[in-house]
Amino acid sequence: MGYTTADIVKKANAFLRQGKNLVNAEIALGIASFENGDIETAIKHYEKALKHSRDSAEAHAGMGITQARAGNLDQAIEHLQRAYQLSPECGLLANWLADAWFDKGDLDRAIEYYSEAIRKNASDSNAHNDMADAYRLKGDYSKAAELYRRTLKIDPLDTNAMLELAQCQTQMNQPEEALQTLESLIKNFPSSRDSATAMVVCATILIEKSDFNNASAWLERSREFFPFNRPVLFQSAVCALKQGKPDKCCEHLKRILELDPSDSRAAALLKKVAAA
């Protein structure tokens, strides 16, 4: 039978009263506080653990993750770097360190540590996916697409990787490949949130190809997931107008203005369509 968080806290406090296993007890309390969302208390426990042992990789790692959650990325990187120095074979630490650099906006350093995480654990789909995100943000869509494909070989159920792969294919001017990726996502994972987003992306690609009938069909399906999404409604209005359905166009535009009366773009198009 596993221990509950309350059991762990009770046992850790007992150790502290007895003066035993002080480092591990403070780390346990830090983890419990972190899991309960009490970041400030978690930091205090990790500080105490590090006072007992400056070379505790677990304490530095816990402090790093907690500081990252608090938004203190410089401190997070400092502690995660020290933890990684103390446990250089731990791919998870490399991944956490990469995440911190990613959040700080240093994509090159993030890629450096994601690469290390992958070298230590080639089946780490998260590291592959996150490194793909970094390359995508750098504008290297070819490398990003390659990494998203590797991610999907490891985890074929990663719908986010499918969606991002399609985005890269679009950026590389491969609309047919992107549509194929998106349609596969929608077919195999019809109830997922990423599938709904894929419908919108499909519509956007088809609008650019002036295929307003199929674009409209995808947008109609996506509105089941995003009934209050104004950009989706506006795209639906544009498609309806291009299809020669001004009444349907006005219906979508009026819905937008119900949601946000200050939407000047929708108001201007409604005025133009109504006057035609």
Disulfide bonds with the S-S distance in Angstrom:
none
